[in-house]
Amino acid sequence: MELFINGNKVDITLENEQTVGDVLKSFEEECARNEATTVSIVLNGHLVSANEFEETAKTPLDDNTKLELAVISKSDIITSFKSSAEKAGKIAAQLSQIAVKFQGGKDAEANAIIASLADLIDEICNASTLSALFPDIYVKIKINEKPINQFFQEFQPVLSDFEKAIESKDTVMIGDLAEYEISPRLTELAKALEF
């Protein structure tokens, strides 16, 4: 049997494990001791869905079994949030300059800031979703006393308006939303994610 964790091959000595489920159970116990959890399982090249898990767990082990696990730890989540907080602070400052960049013909620079914002929001949403696996972290994230999911629910209409302004190339609206609506929220978010 071959075991890969986050893309790295791991030496494994089987004791009494007979099935994939036995290996996963032992592994999850080890993860729990290290404040980590498995977020995806690939068995012999096939991504195992939640619906297939019970049946897959019964699969007998043999020399050709290849098990690939993606694991995330609490410290990974905290590191991701700290990195996002730093980026959010920088992007918040840059957003207040978007209108000036568009007016000065520096459209490429303004668009690069917008792309950075989109990447950052994806990054934070992904980390936030994964942080729910560690409830003590998830409940700790408060932006102006609001849980992170409520913050993003209230932020979503602003982001939708921003997207519409981008699609219609309304640089005045883009600048106003960036400076007066998005930038302050990113600053608040950055403070909340510093841990």
C-alpha positions as CSV (number, residue, x, y, z in Angstrom):
1,M,0.0,0.0,0.0
2,E,1.1,3.6,-0.8
3,L,0.0,6.5,1.3
4,F,0.4,10.2,0.3
5,I,-0.5,13.1,2.5
6,N,-0.8,16.5,0.9
7,G,1.2,15.1,-2.1
8,N,4.0,13.7,-0.1
9,K,4.6,9.9,0.1
10,V,4.6,8.7,3.7
11,D,6.2,5.5,5.0
12,I,3.5,3.4,6.6
13,T,3.6,0.2,8.5
14,L,0.3,-1.6,8.7
15,E,-0.5,-3.3,12.0
16,N,-4.0,-4.8,12.0
17,E,-5.5,-2.6,9.3
18,Q,-7.3,-4.7,6.7
19,T,-9.4,-2.1,4.9
20,V,-9.2,1.4,3.7
21,G,-11.6,2.3,6.5
22,D,-9.2,0.8,9.1
23,V,-6.3,3.0,7.8
24,L,-8.5,6.1,7.7
25,K,-9.7,5.5,11.3
26,S,-6.1,5.2,12.5
27,F,-5.1,8.2,10.5
28,E,-8.0,10.4,11.8
29,E,-7.1,9.5,15.4
30,E,-3.6,10.7,14.7
31,C,-5.0,13.9,13.1
32,A,-7.2,14.6,16.1
33,R,-4.2,14.5,18.4
34,N,-2.5,17.0,16.1
35,E,-5.5,19.4,15.7
36,A,-5.9,18.4,12.0
37,T,-8.5,16.7,9.8
38,T,-8.8,15.1,6.4
39,V,-10.5,17.2,3.8
40,S,-10.3,14.9,0.8
41,I,-9.6,11.2,0.0
42,V,-8.4,9.8,-3.3
43,L,-8.3,6.0,-3.6
44,N,-6.5,4.6,-6.6
45,G,-6.9,7.8,-8.5
46,H,-10.6,8.2,-7.7
47,L,-11.8,11.2,-5.6
48,V,-14.1,9.7,-2.9
49,S,-17.3,11.7,-2.4
50,A,-19.2,11.8,0.9
51,N,-21.8,9.5,-0.6
52,E,-19.2,6.9,-1.5
53,F,-17.3,7.0,1.8
54,E,-18.9,4.1,3.6
55,E,-18.6,1.7,0.6
56,T,-15.0,2.8,-0.1
57,A,-14.1,2.3,3.6
58,K,-14.8,-1.5,3.1
59,T,-12.2,-1.8,0.3
60,P,-9.6,-4.4,1.2
61,L,-6.0,-3.3,1.3
62,D,-3.4,-4.8,-1.1
63,D,0.0,-4.0,-2.4
64,N,-1.4,-1.9,-5.2
65,T,-3.7,0.3,-3.0
66,K,-2.8,4.0,-3.4
67,L,-4.4,6.3,-0.8
68,E,-4.0,10.1,-1.2
69,L,-5.2,12.3,1.6
70,A,-5.4,16.1,1.8
71,V,-5.1,17.2,5.4
72,I,-5.6,20.6,7.0
73,S,-4.6,21.6,10.5
74,K,-5.8,24.3,12.8
75,S,-2.4,26.0,12.5
76,D,-2.7,26.0,8.6
77,I,-6.0,27.9,9.0
78,I,-4.6,30.4,11.4
79,T,-1.6,30.9,9.1
80,S,-3.9,31.4,6.1
81,F,-6.0,34.0,8.0
82,K,-2.9,35.9,9.1
83,S,-1.7,36.0,5.5
84,S,-5.1,37.1,4.3
85,A,-5.2,39.8,7.0
86,E,-1.9,41.2,5.7
87,K,-3.1,41.2,2.1
88,A,-6.5,42.7,3.0
89,G,-4.7,45.6,4.7
90,K,-2.6,46.3,1.6
91,I,-5.5,45.9,-0.8
92,A,-7.7,48.2,1.3
93,A,-5.1,50.9,0.9
94,Q,-4.8,50.3,-2.8
95,L,-8.5,50.4,-3.3
96,S,-8.7,54.0,-2.3
97,Q,-6.4,54.8,-5.2
98,I,-8.4,53.0,-8.0
99,A,-10.3,56.2,-9.1
100,V,-7.1,58.1,-9.4
101,K,-5.5,55.3,-11.4
102,F,-8.4,55.2,-13.8
103,Q,-8.4,59.0,-14.2
104,G,-4.7,58.9,-14.8
105,G,-5.0,56.3,-17.6
106,K,-3.4,53.6,-15.4
107,D,-6.2,51.1,-16.1
108,A,-3.8,48.1,-16.0
109,E,-2.8,49.0,-12.4
110,A,-6.4,49.5,-11.4
111,N,-7.4,46.2,-12.9
112,A,-4.5,44.4,-11.1
113,I,-5.9,45.7,-7.8
114,I,-9.4,44.5,-8.7
115,A,-7.9,41.1,-9.6
116,S,-6.1,41.0,-6.2
117,L,-9.3,41.8,-4.4
118,A,-11.1,38.9,-6.2
119,D,-8.3,36.5,-5.3
120,L,-8.3,37.6,-1.7
121,I,-12.0,37.2,-1.3
122,D,-11.8,33.6,-2.7
123,E,-8.9,32.9,-0.4
124,I,-10.7,34.1,2.7
125,C,-14.0,32.4,1.8
126,N,-12.1,29.1,1.3
127,A,-10.2,29.4,4.6
128,S,-13.4,30.5,6.4
129,T,-15.2,27.3,5.1
130,L,-12.4,25.1,6.2
131,S,-12.2,26.9,9.6
132,A,-15.7,25.6,10.3
133,L,-13.9,22.2,10.8
134,F,-12.3,23.8,13.9
135,P,-15.3,25.5,15.6
136,D,-13.2,27.2,18.2
137,I,-11.5,29.2,15.5
138,Y,-14.6,29.8,13.4
139,V,-16.6,31.3,16.3
140,K,-13.7,33.5,17.3
141,I,-13.9,35.4,14.0
142,K,-16.0,38.5,14.5
143,I,-16.0,41.6,12.3
144,N,-17.7,44.4,14.2
145,E,-19.2,41.8,16.5
146,K,-20.7,39.9,13.5
147,P,-19.8,36.3,12.6
148,I,-17.9,36.0,9.4
149,N,-20.8,34.5,7.5
150,Q,-23.0,37.4,8.4
151,F,-20.3,39.8,7.4
152,F,-20.1,38.3,3.9
153,Q,-23.9,38.1,3.6
154,E,-24.0,41.9,4.1
155,F,-20.9,42.4,2.0
156,Q,-22.3,40.5,-1.0
157,P,-24.6,43.2,-2.3
158,V,-21.7,45.7,-2.4
159,L,-19.5,43.2,-4.3
160,S,-22.4,42.5,-6.7
161,D,-22.7,46.3,-7.4
162,F,-18.9,46.4,-7.8
163,E,-19.0,43.6,-10.3
164,K,-21.8,45.3,-12.3
165,A,-19.8,48.6,-12.3
166,I,-16.8,46.7,-13.7
167,E,-18.9,45.0,-16.4
168,S,-20.3,48.4,-17.5
169,K,-16.9,50.0,-17.2
170,D,-18.3,52.7,-14.9
171,T,-15.0,53.8,-13.5
172,V,-16.6,56.5,-11.3
173,M,-18.8,53.9,-9.6
174,I,-15.9,51.4,-9.4
175,G,-13.8,54.1,-7.6
176,D,-16.6,55.1,-5.2
177,L,-17.4,51.5,-4.2
178,A,-13.8,50.6,-3.9
179,E,-12.9,53.6,-1.7
180,Y,-16.0,54.1,0.4
181,E,-17.6,50.6,0.7
182,I,-15.0,47.9,0.0
183,S,-11.8,49.4,1.5
184,P,-13.3,50.1,5.0
185,R,-14.8,46.5,5.1
186,L,-11.4,45.0,4.1
187,T,-9.8,47.0,6.9
188,E,-12.3,45.6,9.4
189,L,-11.8,42.1,8.1
190,A,-8.0,42.5,8.3
191,K,-8.2,43.3,12.0
192,A,-10.6,40.4,12.7
193,L,-8.2,37.9,11.0
194,E,-5.0,38.9,12.7
195,F,-5.6,36.4,15.7
